[in-house]
């Protein structure tokens, strides 16, 4: 794209500089949020282990529940689609 | 560990059931938070691209700034350590 963020002469104009700074700061804040959440997750898994549960099995259950939830949502979406196609119940 | 979360006879007691449920719900909430942050990050990178910036270079800058920040924090920690060792400035 050749809008004002493009470099025509090896210098970003003031508008592009501001945009770039803002984008990088947003990325950095989100990366920090992600690191916090990842660390919290690690701690809950440590706690899970500390309580005597098998972490591998707990991870598997979380995965199974996620798949099951996705499947149910997909089914509900299809039910809605088919029902709307026949004019409702 | 062989506390009340352990399975001695293939059945979790009520306390262990409650703990397990609570741990799994916390994990699921954190996984959802992580997915939201990851999606937000993806969108900021799409916006970055849409503004005409080279995403690969922006990623590299974010990484360099992170390394630089870590290095500066490490230096500051060492300065504090050495200063406290000699009784301050």
Backbone of each chain as nested JSON, in Angstrom:
{
  "chains": [
    {"id": "A", "residues": [
      {"number": 1, "name": "UNK", "atoms": {"N": [0.828, -1.202, 0.0], "CA": [0.0, 0.0, 0.0], "C": [0.867, 1.259, 0.0]}},
      {"number": 2, "name": "UNK", "atoms": {"N": [0.431, 2.259, -0.731], "CA": [1.286, 3.443, -0.878], "C": [0.652, 4.673, -0.245]}},
      {"number": 3, "name": "UNK", "atoms": {"N": [0.167, 4.523, 1.003], "CA": [-0.372, 5.706, 1.679], "C": [0.761, 6.404, 2.422]}},
      {"number": 4, "name": "UNK", "atoms": {"N": [0.417, 7.263, 3.39], "CA": [1.468, 8.082, 3.993], "C": [2.43, 7.316, 4.892]}},
      {"number": 5, "name": "UNK", "atoms": {"N": [2.221, 6.018, 5.052], "CA": [3.177, 5.251, 5.844], "C": [4.309, 4.727, 4.958]}},
      {"number": 6, "name": "UNK", "atoms": {"N": [4.142, 4.878, 3.652], "CA": [5.168, 4.342, 2.753], "C": [6.423, 5.217, 2.788]}},
      {"number": 7, "name": "UNK", "atoms": {"N": [7.531, 4.6, 2.444], "CA": [8.788, 5.359, 2.422], "C": [9.163, 5.661, 0.985]}},
      {"number": 8, "name": "UNK", "atoms": {"N": [9.034, 6.912, 0.628], "CA": [9.402, 7.268, -0.739], "C": [10.841, 7.763, -0.762]}},
      {"number": 9, "name": "UNK", "atoms": {"N": [11.254, 8.337, 0.356], "CA": [12.617, 8.879, 0.37], "C": [13.326, 8.552, 1.691]}},
      {"number": 10, "name": "UNK", "atoms": {"N": [13.142, 7.311, 2.148], "CA": [13.844, 6.813, 3.33], "C": [13.549, 7.576, 4.61]}},
      {"number": 11, "name": "UNK", "atoms": {"N": [12.473, 8.364, 4.632], "CA": [12.086, 9.054, 5.859], "C": [10.576, 8.93, 6.036]}},
      {"number": 12, "name": "UNK", "atoms": {"N": [10.129, 8.534, 7.236], "CA": [8.694, 8.497, 7.487], "C": [8.224, 9.896, 7.833]}},
      {"number": 13, "name": "UNK", "atoms": {"N": [7.093, 10.301, 7.284], "CA": [6.575, 11.622, 7.652], "C": [5.994, 11.588, 9.076]}},
      {"number": 14, "name": "UNK", "atoms": {"N": [5.681, 12.761, 9.581], "CA": [5.256, 12.859, 10.984], "C": [4.036, 12.0, 11.284]}},
      {"number": 15, "name": "UNK", "atoms": {"N": [3.085, 11.97, 10.366], "CA": [1.882, 11.171, 10.57], "C": [2.233, 9.688, 10.677]}},
      {"number": 16, "name": "UNK", "atoms": {"N": [3.115, 9.211, 9.788], "CA": [3.515, 7.804, 9.8], "C": [4.315, 7.482, 11.065]}},
      {"number": 17, "name": "UNK", "atoms": {"N": [5.127, 8.424, 11.491], "CA": [5.899, 8.215, 12.73], "C": [4.969, 8.0, 13.912]}},
      {"number": 18, "name": "UNK", "atoms": {"N": [3.941, 8.855, 14.001], "CA": [2.979, 8.749, 15.094], "C": [2.227, 7.428, 15.054]}},
      {"number": 19, "name": "UNK", "atoms": {"N": [1.812, 7.04, 13.851], "CA": [1.089, 5.777, 13.689], "C": [1.951, 4.598, 14.115]}},
      {"number": 20, "name": "UNK", "atoms": {"N": [3.203, 4.599, 13.651], "CA": [4.105, 3.49, 13.952], "C": [4.336, 3.374, 15.464]}},
      {"number": 21, "name": "UNK", "atoms": {"N": [4.547, 4.528, 16.1], "CA": [4.782, 4.548, 17.542], "C": [3.566, 3.98, 18.279]}},
      {"number": 22, "name": "UNK", "atoms": {"N": [2.389, 4.438, 17.88], "CA": [1.153, 3.985, 18.517], "C": [0.933, 2.478, 18.318]}},
      {"number": 23, "name": "UNK", "atoms": {"N": [1.187, 1.994, 17.1], "CA": [1.014, 0.564, 16.821], "C": [1.973, -0.272, 17.668]}},
      {"number": 24, "name": "UNK", "atoms": {"N": [3.239, 0.153, 17.727], "CA": [4.232, -0.61, 18.487], "C": [3.89, -0.609, 19.982]}},
      {"number": 25, "name": "UNK", "atoms": {"N": [3.401, 0.528, 20.482], "CA": [3.019, 0.575, 21.897], "C": [1.83, -0.345, 22.182]}},
      {"number": 26, "name": "UNK", "atoms": {"N": [0.879, -0.4, 21.256], "CA": [-0.273, -1.305, 21.434], "C": [0.198, -2.755, 21.427]}},
      {"number": 27, "name": "UNK", "atoms": {"N": [1.106, -3.072, 20.502], "CA": [1.645, -4.443, 20.434], "C": [2.338, -4.794, 21.747]}},
      {"number": 28, "name": "UNK", "atoms": {"N": [3.133, -3.848, 22.267], "CA": [3.875, -4.122, 23.498], "C": [2.959, -4.313, 24.698]}},
      {"number": 29, "name": "UNK", "atoms": {"N": [1.881, -3.53, 24.75], "CA": [0.929, -3.705, 25.859], "C": [0.266, -5.075, 25.772]}},
      {"number": 30, "name": "UNK", "atoms": {"N": [-0.129, -5.469, 24.557], "CA": [-0.775, -6.777, 24.379], "C": [0.185, -7.923, 24.682]}},
      {"number": 31, "name": "UNK", "atoms": {"N": [1.455, -7.76, 24.296], "CA": [2.46, -8.791, 24.602], "C": [2.62, -8.939, 26.118]}},
      {"number": 32, "name": "UNK", "atoms": {"N": [2.558, -7.791, 26.818], "CA": [2.644, -7.844, 28.286], "C": [1.433, -8.561, 28.883]}},
      {"number": 33, "name": "UNK", "atoms": {"N": [0.237, -8.224, 28.368], "CA": [-0.994, -8.894, 28.829], "C": [-0.88, -10.407, 28.619]}},
      {"number": 34, "name": "UNK", "atoms": {"N": [-0.37, -10.769, 27.445], "CA": [-0.241, -12.182, 27.098], "C": [0.718, -12.885, 28.065]}},
      {"number": 35, "name": "UNK", "atoms": {"N": [1.805, -12.203, 28.393], "CA": [2.79, -12.785, 29.309], "C": [2.171, -12.996, 30.693]}},
      {"number": 36, "name": "UNK", "atoms": {"N": [1.35, -12.016, 31.13], "CA": [0.69, -12.135, 32.432], "C": [-0.249, -13.341, 32.45]}},
      {"number": 37, "name": "UNK", "atoms": {"N": [-1.076, -13.455, 31.409], "CA": [-2.032, -14.565, 31.34], "C": [-1.291, -15.906, 31.285]}},
      {"number": 38, "name": "UNK", "atoms": {"N": [-0.224, -15.962, 30.477], "CA": [0.546, -17.21, 30.368], "C": [1.132, -17.606, 31.72]}},
      {"number": 39, "name": "UNK", "atoms": {"N": [1.604, -16.599, 32.453], "CA": [2.179, -16.868, 33.76], "C": [1.11, -17.336, 34.753]}},
      {"number": 40, "name": "UNK", "atoms": {"N": [-0.074, -16.708, 34.684], "CA": [-1.187, -17.125, 35.545], "C": [-1.555, -18.585, 35.26]}},
      {"number": 41, "name": "UNK", "atoms": {"N": [-1.601, -18.914, 33.97], "CA": [-1.927, -20.292, 33.58], "C": [-0.907, -21.273, 34.155]}},
      {"number": 42, "name": "UNK", "atoms": {"N": [0.355, -20.894, 34.046], "CA": [1.433, -21.748, 34.555], "C": [1.245, -21.983, 36.056]}},
      {"number": 43, "name": "UNK", "atoms": {"N": [0.864, -20.911, 36.758], "CA": [0.668, -21.023, 38.202], "C": [-0.521, -21.906, 38.56]}},
      {"number": 44, "name": "UNK", "atoms": {"N": [-1.62, -21.804, 37.783], "CA": [-2.774, -22.66, 38.072], "C": [-2.399, -24.124, 37.836]}},
      {"number": 45, "name": "UNK", "atoms": {"N": [-1.594, -24.375, 36.803], "CA": [-1.177, -25.754, 36.556], "C": [-0.259, -26.263, 37.672]}},
      {"number": 46, "name": "UNK", "atoms": {"N": [0.593, -25.371, 38.189], "CA": [1.442, -25.755, 39.319], "C": [0.586, -26.088, 40.538]}},
      {"number": 47, "name": "UNK", "atoms": {"N": [-0.454, -25.258, 40.747], "CA": [-1.377, -25.478, 41.862], "C": [-2.112, -26.807, 41.675]}},
      {"number": 48, "name": "UNK", "atoms": {"N": [-2.509, -27.076, 40.429], "CA": [-3.195, -28.333, 40.099], "C": [-2.321, -29.521, 40.486]}},
      {"number": 49, "name": "UNK", "atoms": {"N": [-1.034, -29.405, 40.116], "CA": [-0.086, -30.46, 40.446], "C": [0.083, -30.571, 41.967]}},
      {"number": 50, "name": "UNK", "atoms": {"N": [0.156, -29.409, 42.621], "CA": [0.326, -29.359, 44.062], "C": [-0.831, -29.995, 44.819]}},
      {"number": 51, "name": "UNK", "atoms": {"N": [-2.022, -29.947, 44.186], "CA": [-3.206, -30.543, 44.815], "C": [-3.256, -32.051, 44.611]}},
      {"number": 52, "name": "UNK", "atoms": {"N": [-2.309, -32.559, 43.837], "CA": [-2.235, -34.005, 43.653], "C": [-2.907, -34.523, 42.391]}},
      {"number": 53, "name": "UNK", "atoms": {"N": [-3.35, -33.587, 41.524], "CA": [-3.981, -34.029, 40.273], "C": [-2.931, -34.262, 39.199]}},
      {"number": 54, "name": "UNK", "atoms": {"N": [-3.243, -35.141, 38.254], "CA": [-2.357, -35.423, 37.133], "C": [-2.547, -34.341, 36.07]}},
      {"number": 55, "name": "UNK", "atoms": {"N": [-1.533, -33.465, 35.927], "CA": [-1.65, -32.301, 35.044], "C": [-1.908, -32.704, 33.589]}},
      {"number": 56, "name": "UNK", "atoms": {"N": [-1.305, -33.785, 33.17], "CA": [-1.486, -34.239, 31.784], "C": [-2.954, -34.569, 31.511]}},
      {"number": 57, "name": "UNK", "atoms": {"N": [-3.577, -35.217, 32.496], "CA": [-4.989, -35.58, 32.349], "C": [-5.869, -34.33, 32.383]}},
      {"number": 58, "name": "UNK", "atoms": {"N": [-5.526, -33.39, 33.283], "CA": [-6.305, -32.154, 33.369], "C": [-6.222, -31.393, 32.043]}},
      {"number": 59, "name": "UNK", "atoms": {"N": [-5.011, -31.335, 31.461], "CA": [-4.852, -30.673, 30.152], "C": [-5.729, -31.335, 29.101]}},
      {"number": 60, "name": "UNK", "atoms": {"N": [-5.786, -32.655, 29.153], "CA": [-6.58, -33.406, 28.174], "C": [-8.067, -33.104, 28.357]}},
      {"number": 61, "name": "UNK", "atoms": {"N": [-8.515, -33.018, 29.608], "CA": [-9.921, -32.706, 29.877], "C": [-10.272, -31.309, 29.372]}},
      {"number": 62, "name": "UNK", "atoms": {"N": [-9.365, -30.343, 29.604], "CA": [-9.605, -28.979, 29.126], "C": [-9.754, -28.988, 27.608]}},
      {"number": 63, "name": "UNK", "atoms": {"N": [-8.903, -29.771, 26.934], "CA": [-8.956, -29.857, 25.469], "C": [-10.267, -30.51, 25.012]}},
      {"number": 64, "name": "UNK", "atoms": {"N": [-10.648, -31.601, 25.693], "CA": [-11.889, -32.294, 25.325], "C": [-13.11, -31.397, 25.511]}},
      {"number": 65, "name": "UNK", "atoms": {"N": [-13.125, -30.645, 26.63], "CA": [-14.257, -29.746, 26.885], "C": [-14.337, -28.65, 25.83]}},
      {"number": 66, "name": "UNK", "atoms": {"N": [-13.152, -28.18, 25.383], "CA": [-13.111, -27.134, 24.36], "C": [-13.675, -27.664, 23.036]}},
      {"number": 67, "name": "UNK", "atoms": {"N": [-13.253, -28.886, 22.663], "CA": [-13.744, -29.501, 21.422], "C": [-15.25, -29.714, 21.499]}},
      {"number": 68, "name": "UNK", "atoms": {"N": [-15.703, -30.197, 22.665], "CA": [-17.114, -30.474, 22.848], "C": [-17.935, -29.193, 22.733]}},
      {"number": 69, "name": "UNK", "atoms": {"N": [-17.419, -28.119, 23.341], "CA": [-18.109, -26.832, 23.303], "C": [-18.199, -26.33, 21.855]}},
      {"number": 70, "name": "UNK", "atoms": {"N": [-17.089, -26.436, 21.123], "CA": [-17.059, -25.986, 19.729], "C": [-18.059, -26.779, 18.892]}},
      {"number": 71, "name": "UNK", "atoms": {"N": [-18.129, -28.088, 19.16], "CA": [-19.036, -28.948, 18.414], "C": [-20.495, -28.569, 18.69]}},
      {"number": 72, "name": "UNK", "atoms": {"N": [-20.785, -28.32, 19.979], "CA": [-22.155, -27.938, 20.336], "C": [-22.536, -26.605, 19.696]}},
      {"number": 73, "name": "UNK", "atoms": {"N": [-21.567, -25.644, 19.691], "CA": [-21.859, -24.341, 19.078], "C": [-22.099, -24.483, 17.583]}},
      {"number": 74, "name": "UNK", "atoms": {"N": [-21.326, -25.367, 16.952], "CA": [-21.478, -25.602, 15.513], "C": [-22.853, -26.195, 15.222]}},
      {"number": 75, "name": "UNK", "atoms": {"N": [-23.244, -27.156, 16.065], "CA": [-24.56, -27.774, 15.893], "C": [-25.687, -26.764, 16.06]}},
      {"number": 76, "name": "UNK", "atoms": {"N": [-25.542, -25.891, 17.093], "CA": [-26.579, -24.879, 17.321], "C": [-26.684, -23.913, 16.138]}},
      {"number": 77, "name": "UNK", "atoms": {"N": [-25.505, -23.553, 15.569], "CA": [-25.508, -22.649, 14.416], "C": [-26.211, -23.298, 13.228]}},
      {"number": 78, "name": "UNK", "atoms": {"N": [-25.962, -24.593, 13.038], "CA": [-26.61, -25.311, 11.933], "C": [-28.109, -25.422, 12.153]}},
      {"number": 79, "name": "UNK", "atoms": {"N": [-28.503, -25.687, 13.426], "CA": [-29.934, -25.756, 13.752], "C": [-30.611, -24.422, 13.409]}},
      {"number": 80, "name": "UNK", "atoms": {"N": [-29.976, -23.316, 13.821], "CA": [-30.516, -21.986, 13.522], "C": [-30.642, -21.775, 12.008]}},
      {"number": 81, "name": "UNK", "atoms": {"N": [-29.586, -22.176, 11.285], "CA": [-29.565, -21.985, 9.837], "C": [-30.698, -22.763, 9.171]}},
      {"number": 82, "name": "UNK", "atoms": {"N": [-30.825, -24.044, 9.517], "CA": [-31.855, -24.877, 8.913], "C": [-33.253, -24.395, 9.298]}},
      {"number": 83, "name": "UNK", "atoms": {"N": [-33.388, -24.002, 10.602], "CA": [-34.705, -23.508, 11.044], "C": [-35.097, -22.249, 10.299]}},
      {"number": 84, "name": "UNK", "atoms": {"N": [-34.133, -21.333, 10.114], "CA": [-34.471, -20.095, 9.402], "C": [-34.804, -20.399, 7.938]}},
      {"number": 85, "name": "UNK", "atoms": {"N": [-34.15, -21.468, 7.402], "CA": [-34.415, -21.829, 6.008], "C": [-35.847, -22.359, 5.81]}},
      {"number": 86, "name": "UNK", "atoms": {"N": [-36.388, -22.967, 6.861], "CA": [-37.759, -23.498, 6.737], "C": [-38.772, -22.601, 7.441]}},
      {"number": 87, "name": "UNK", "atoms": {"N": [-38.32, -21.401, 7.785], "CA": [-39.249, -20.429, 8.36], "C": [-39.526, -20.619, 9.835]}},
      {"number": 88, "name": "UNK", "atoms": {"N": [-38.593, -21.201, 10.569], "CA": [-38.738, -21.362, 12.024], "C": [-39.383, -22.665, 12.415]}},
      {"number": 89, "name": "UNK", "atoms": {"N": [-39.541, -22.847, 13.7], "CA": [-40.118, -24.102, 14.218], "C": [-41.585, -24.245, 13.832]}}
    ]},
    {"id": "B", "residues": [
      {"number": 1, "name": "UNK", "atoms": {"N": [1.742, -36.572, 45.288], "CA": [1.273, -36.188, 46.616], "C": [0.035, -36.982, 46.993]}},
      {"number": 2, "name": "UNK", "atoms": {"N": [-0.054, -37.336, 48.243], "CA": [-1.14, -38.223, 48.65], "C": [-2.111, -37.532, 49.599]}},
      {"number": 3, "name": "UNK", "atoms": {"N": [-2.517, -36.298, 49.252], "CA": [-3.53, -35.65, 50.084], "C": [-4.913, -36.03, 49.564]}},
      {"number": 4, "name": "UNK", "atoms": {"N": [-5.936, -35.228, 49.919], "CA": [-7.292, -35.661, 49.599], "C": [-7.645, -35.605, 48.11]}},
      {"number": 5, "name": "UNK", "atoms": {"N": [-6.726, -35.143, 47.29], "CA": [-7.012, -35.155, 45.863], "C": [-6.585, -36.473, 45.235]}},
      {"number": 6, "name": "UNK", "atoms": {"N": [-5.888, -37.262, 45.997], "CA": [-5.395, -38.518, 45.439], "C": [-6.52, -39.538, 45.315]}},
      {"number": 7, "name": "UNK", "atoms": {"N": [-6.345, -40.458, 44.383], "CA": [-7.366, -41.472, 44.202], "C": [-6.904, -42.779, 44.814]}},
      {"number": 8, "name": "UNK", "atoms": {"N": [-7.518, -43.116, 45.911], "CA": [-7.127, -44.362, 46.541], "C": [-8.045, -45.479, 46.08]}},
      {"number": 9, "name": "UNK", "atoms": {"N": [-9.28, -45.114, 45.753], "CA": [-10.237, -46.155, 45.342], "C": [-11.066, -45.724, 44.138]}},
      {"number": 10, "name": "UNK", "atoms": {"N": [-10.378, -45.089, 43.164], "CA": [-11.011, -44.711, 41.894], "C": [-12.181, -43.742, 42.02]}},
      {"number": 11, "name": "UNK", "atoms": {"N": [-12.312, -43.08, 43.177], "CA": [-13.357, -42.074, 43.322], "C": [-12.756, -40.852, 44.027]}},
      {"number": 12, "name": "UNK", "atoms": {"N": [-13.003, -39.624, 43.472], "CA": [-12.535, -38.418, 44.14], "C": [-13.549, -38.033, 45.204]}},
      {"number": 13, "name": "UNK", "atoms": {"N": [-13.076, -37.673, 46.388], "CA": [-14.019, -37.23, 47.413], "C": [-14.575, -35.841, 47.074]}},
      {"number": 14, "name": "UNK", "atoms": {"N": [-15.588, -35.417, 47.82], "CA": [-16.28, -34.17, 47.488], "C": [-15.348, -32.977, 47.459]}},
      {"number": 15, "name": "UNK", "atoms": {"N": [-14.435, -32.916, 48.42], "CA": [-13.485, -31.809, 48.468], "C": [-12.625, -31.779, 47.21]}},
      {"number": 16, "name": "UNK", "atoms": {"N": [-12.13, -32.942, 46.804], "CA": [-11.284, -33.023, 45.605], "C": [-12.084, -32.693, 44.359]}},
      {"number": 17, "name": "UNK", "atoms": {"N": [-13.349, -33.113, 44.325], "CA": [-14.209, -32.799, 43.178], "C": [-14.349, -31.284, 43.007]}},
      {"number": 18, "name": "UNK", "atoms": {"N": [-14.607, -30.614, 44.145], "CA": [-14.771, -29.159, 44.12], "C": [-13.497, -28.463, 43.676]}},
      {"number": 19, "name": "UNK", "atoms": {"N": [-12.361, -28.928, 44.207], "CA": [-11.075, -28.329, 43.833], "C": [-10.811, -28.481, 42.345]}},
      {"number": 20, "name": "UNK", "atoms": {"N": [-11.038, -29.698, 41.845], "CA": [-10.778, -29.978, 40.436], "C": [-11.641, -29.101, 39.537]}},
      {"number": 21, "name": "UNK", "atoms": {"N": [-12.924, -28.989, 39.889], "CA": [-13.849, -28.183, 39.104], "C": [-13.376, -26.72, 39.078]}},
      {"number": 22, "name": "UNK", "atoms": {"N": [-12.993, -26.219, 40.258], "CA": [-12.552, -24.829, 40.365], "C": [-11.276, -24.586, 39.554]}},
      {"number": 23, "name": "UNK", "atoms": {"N": [-10.334, -25.534, 39.637], "CA": [-9.075, -25.39, 38.889], "C": [-9.338, -25.381, 37.382]}},
      {"number": 24, "name": "UNK", "atoms": {"N": [-10.187, -26.308, 36.924], "CA": [-10.465, -26.399, 35.484], "C": [-11.185, -25.139, 34.994]}},
      {"number": 25, "name": "UNK", "atoms": {"N": [-12.094, -24.599, 35.807], "CA": [-12.784, -23.372, 35.409], "C": [-11.811, -22.193, 35.33]}},
      {"number": 26, "name": "UNK", "atoms": {"N": [-10.861, -22.145, 36.273], "CA": [-9.862, -21.06, 36.22], "C": [-8.996, -21.191, 34.971]}},
      {"number": 27, "name": "UNK", "atoms": {"N": [-8.601, -22.432, 34.666], "CA": [-7.798, -22.668, 33.459], "C": [-8.57, -22.225, 32.207]}},
      {"number": 28, "name": "UNK", "atoms": {"N": [-9.849, -22.58, 32.171], "CA": [-10.65, -22.242, 30.988], "C": [-10.836, -20.734, 30.835]}},
      {"number": 29, "name": "UNK", "atoms": {"N": [-11.0, -20.031, 31.961], "CA": [-11.138, -18.573, 31.876], "C": [-9.841, -17.959, 31.352]}},
      {"number": 30, "name": "UNK", "atoms": {"N": [-8.7, -18.459, 31.878], "CA": [-7.403, -17.929, 31.441], "C": [-7.14, -18.239, 29.964]}},
      {"number": 31, "name": "UNK", "atoms": {"N": [-7.539, -19.449, 29.54], "CA": [-7.369, -19.808, 28.121], "C": [-8.189, -18.867, 27.229]}},
      {"number": 32, "name": "UNK", "atoms": {"N": [-9.393, -18.511, 27.722], "CA": [-10.224, -17.573, 26.953], "C": [-9.567, -16.191, 26.892]}},
      {"number": 33, "name": "UNK", "atoms": {"N": [-9.045, -15.729, 28.04], "CA": [-8.343, -14.441, 28.065], "C": [-7.185, -14.449, 27.075]}},
      {"number": 34, "name": "UNK", "atoms": {"N": [-6.448, -15.568, 27.076], "CA": [-5.284, -15.688, 26.197], "C": [-5.712, -15.612, 24.727]}},
      {"number": 35, "name": "UNK", "atoms": {"N": [-6.83, -16.277, 24.423], "CA": [-7.327, -16.271, 23.04], "C": [-7.726, -14.859, 22.624]}},
      {"number": 36, "name": "UNK", "atoms": {"N": [-8.338, -14.101, 23.555], "CA": [-8.746, -12.728, 23.245], "C": [-7.511, -11.872, 22.958]}},
      {"number": 37, "name": "UNK", "atoms": {"N": [-6.502, -11.968, 23.838], "CA": [-5.287, -11.169, 23.652], "C": [-4.585, -11.548, 22.346]}},
      {"number": 38, "name": "UNK", "atoms": {"N": [-4.514, -12.858, 22.064], "CA": [-3.868, -13.307, 20.829], "C": [-4.588, -12.754, 19.605]}},
      {"number": 39, "name": "UNK", "atoms": {"N": [-5.921, -12.736, 19.68], "CA": [-6.697, -12.218, 18.564], "C": [-6.493, -10.708, 18.402]}},
      {"number": 40, "name": "UNK", "atoms": {"N": [-6.436, -9.996, 19.531], "CA": [-6.187, -8.552, 19.485], "C": [-4.83, -8.274, 18.836]}},
      {"number": 41, "name": "UNK", "atoms": {"N": [-3.831, -9.067, 19.219], "CA": [-2.482, -8.909, 18.658], "C": [-2.512, -9.107, 17.143]}},
      {"number": 42, "name": "UNK", "atoms": {"N": [-3.226, -10.145, 16.726], "CA": [-3.335, -10.449, 15.3], "C": [-3.947, -9.253, 14.567]}},
      {"number": 43, "name": "UNK", "atoms": {"N": [-4.973, -8.65, 15.19], "CA": [-5.634, -7.509, 14.557], "C": [-4.722, -6.289, 14.471]}},
      {"number": 44, "name": "UNK", "atoms": {"N": [-3.924, -6.048, 15.52], "CA": [-3.007, -4.899, 15.466], "C": [-1.975, -5.122, 14.358]}},
      {"number": 45, "name": "UNK", "atoms": {"N": [-1.523, -6.369, 14.205], "CA": [-0.551, -6.636, 13.14], "C": [-1.193, -6.459, 11.761]}},
      {"number": 46, "name": "UNK", "atoms": {"N": [-2.476, -6.844, 11.632], "CA": [-3.177, -6.629, 10.36], "C": [-3.302, -5.13, 10.069]}},
      {"number": 47, "name": "UNK", "atoms": {"N": [-3.584, -4.359, 11.129], "CA": [-3.702, -2.915, 10.985], "C": [-2.344, -2.323, 10.583]}},
      {"number": 48, "name": "UNK", "atoms": {"N": [-1.288, -2.859, 11.202], "CA": [0.073, -2.41, 10.897], "C": [0.361, -2.604, 9.404]}},
      {"number": 49, "name": "UNK", "atoms": {"N": [-0.021, -3.787, 8.916], "CA": [0.17, -4.095, 7.501], "C": [-0.686, -3.162, 6.64]}},
      {"number": 50, "name": "UNK", "atoms": {"N": [-1.929, -2.957, 7.091], "CA": [-2.86, -2.103, 6.359], "C": [-2.377, -0.669, 6.252]}},
      {"number": 51, "name": "UNK", "atoms": {"N": [-1.581, -0.225, 7.227], "CA": [-1.044, 1.136, 7.207], "C": [0.187, 1.243, 6.307]}},
      {"number": 52, "name": "UNK", "atoms": {"N": [0.612, 0.103, 5.758], "CA": [1.735, 0.131, 4.822], "C": [3.09, -0.177, 5.442]}},
      {"number": 53, "name": "UNK", "atoms": {"N": [3.086, -0.582, 6.725], "CA": [4.367, -0.907, 7.366], "C": [4.733, -2.365, 7.101]}},
      {"number": 54, "name": "UNK", "atoms": {"N": [6.015, -2.655, 7.116], "CA": [6.51, -4.019, 6.923], "C": [6.435, -4.754, 8.264]}},
      {"number": 55, "name": "UNK", "atoms": {"N": [5.486, -5.714, 8.355], "CA": [5.196, -6.386, 9.626], "C": [6.421, -7.128, 10.173]}},
      {"number": 56, "name": "UNK", "atoms": {"N": [7.202, -7.716, 9.276], "CA": [8.385, -8.46, 9.7], "C": [9.369, -7.539, 10.439]}},
      {"number": 57, "name": "UNK", "atoms": {"N": [9.527, -6.343, 9.913], "CA": [10.439, -5.375, 10.535], "C": [9.867, -4.895, 11.875]}},
      {"number": 58, "name": "UNK", "atoms": {"N": [8.548, -4.665, 11.917], "CA": [7.915, -4.218, 13.163], "C": [8.095, -5.289, 14.245]}},
      {"number": 59, "name": "UNK", "atoms": {"N": [7.894, -6.572, 13.878], "CA": [8.1, -7.668, 14.833], "C": [9.533, -7.663, 15.36]}},
      {"number": 60, "name": "UNK", "atoms": {"N": [10.47, -7.397, 14.449], "CA": [11.881, -7.39, 14.843], "C": [12.16, -6.244, 15.824]}},
      {"number": 61, "name": "UNK", "atoms": {"N": [11.563, -5.08, 15.559], "CA": [11.746, -3.925, 16.445], "C": [11.175, -4.216, 17.836]}},
      {"number": 62, "name": "UNK", "atoms": {"N": [9.99, -4.835, 17.87], "CA": [9.376, -5.183, 19.158], "C": [10.317, -6.106, 19.941]}},
      {"number": 63, "name": "UNK", "atoms": {"N": [10.919, -7.071, 19.227], "CA": [11.838, -8.024, 19.871], "C": [13.094, -7.308, 20.391]}},
      {"number": 64, "name": "UNK", "atoms": {"N": [13.641, -6.415, 19.544], "CA": [14.842, -5.671, 19.941], "C": [14.579, -4.795, 21.162]}},
      {"number": 65, "name": "UNK", "atoms": {"N": [13.406, -4.123, 21.182], "CA": [13.072, -3.263, 22.317], "C": [12.913, -4.082, 23.596]}},
      {"number": 66, "name": "UNK", "atoms": {"N": [12.356, -5.296, 23.453], "CA": [12.171, -6.171, 24.608], "C": [13.539, -6.587, 25.181]}},
      {"number": 67, "name": "UNK", "atoms": {"N": [14.44, -6.989, 24.282], "CA": [15.791, -7.382, 24.708], "C": [16.496, -6.224, 25.393]}},
      {"number": 68, "name": "UNK", "atoms": {"N": [16.358, -5.038, 24.773], "CA": [17.009, -3.848, 25.301], "C": [16.482, -3.515, 26.696]}},
      {"number": 69, "name": "UNK", "atoms": {"N": [15.138, -3.629, 26.846], "CA": [14.51, -3.344, 28.139], "C": [15.014, -4.329, 29.2]}},
      {"number": 70, "name": "UNK", "atoms": {"N": [15.066, -5.61, 28.832], "CA": [15.529, -6.646, 29.765], "C": [16.966, -6.385, 30.182]}},
      {"number": 71, "name": "UNK", "atoms": {"N": [17.777, -5.967, 29.211], "CA": [19.189, -5.705, 29.474], "C": [19.346, -4.525, 30.443]}},
      {"number": 72, "name": "UNK", "atoms": {"N": [18.556, -3.467, 30.168], "CA": [18.621, -2.288, 31.035], "C": [18.168, -2.621, 32.454]}},
      {"number": 73, "name": "UNK", "atoms": {"N": [17.098, -3.464, 32.57], "CA": [16.624, -3.85, 33.9], "C": [17.67, -4.671, 34.638]}},
      {"number": 74, "name": "UNK", "atoms": {"N": [18.34, -5.541, 33.888], "CA": [19.387, -6.372, 34.479], "C": [20.532, -5.491, 34.993]}},
      {"number": 75, "name": "UNK", "atoms": {"N": [20.901, -4.501, 34.172], "CA": [21.973, -3.573, 34.568], "C": [21.594, -2.798, 35.823]}},
      {"number": 76, "name": "UNK", "atoms": {"N": [20.321, -2.332, 35.844], "CA": [19.865, -1.563, 37.007], "C": [19.884, -2.423, 38.268]}},
      {"number": 77, "name": "UNK", "atoms": {"N": [19.499, -3.695, 38.13], "CA": [19.501, -4.607, 39.279], "C": [20.929, -4.809, 39.793]}},
      {"number": 78, "name": "UNK", "atoms": {"N": [21.867, -4.941, 38.857], "CA": [23.273, -5.121, 39.246], "C": [23.824, -3.869, 39.912]}},
      {"number": 79, "name": "UNK", "atoms": {"N": [23.436, -2.706, 39.359], "CA": [23.874, -1.442, 39.967], "C": [23.38, -1.369, 41.414]}},
      {"number": 80, "name": "UNK", "atoms": {"N": [22.078, -1.697, 41.615], "CA": [21.515, -1.674, 42.968], "C": [22.263, -2.641, 43.891]}},
      {"number": 81, "name": "UNK", "atoms": {"N": [22.546, -3.838, 43.362], "CA": [23.237, -4.856, 44.158], "C": [24.617, -4.374, 44.587]}},
      {"number": 82, "name": "UNK", "atoms": {"N": [25.388, -3.869, 43.617], "CA": [26.756, -3.415, 43.915], "C": [26.73, -2.216, 44.857]}},
      {"number": 83, "name": "UNK", "atoms": {"N": [25.769, -1.294, 44.588], "CA": [25.667, -0.104, 45.446], "C": [25.355, -0.507, 46.882]}},
      {"number": 84, "name": "UNK", "atoms": {"N": [24.413, -1.457, 47.044], "CA": [24.05, -1.848, 48.406], "C": [25.235, -2.567, 49.076]}},
      {"number": 85, "name": "UNK", "atoms": {"N": [26.05, -3.249, 48.256], "CA": [27.223, -3.948, 48.788], "C": [28.263, -2.976, 49.346]}},
      {"number": 86, "name": "UNK", "atoms": {"N": [28.329, -1.786, 48.729], "CA": [29.327, -0.811, 49.213], "C": [28.673, 0.276, 50.066]}},
      {"number": 87, "name": "UNK", "atoms": {"N": [27.425, 0.02, 50.481], "CA": [26.746, 0.946, 51.389], "C": [26.159, 2.166, 50.731]}},
      {"number": 88, "name": "UNK", "atoms": {"N": [25.844, 2.083, 49.47], "CA": [25.186, 3.178, 48.76], "C": [26.156, 4.111, 48.063]}},
      {"number": 89, "name": "UNK", "atoms": {"N": [25.607, 5.112, 47.394], "CA": [26.435, 6.071, 46.629], "C": [27.317, 6.926, 47.537]}}
    ]}
  ]
}
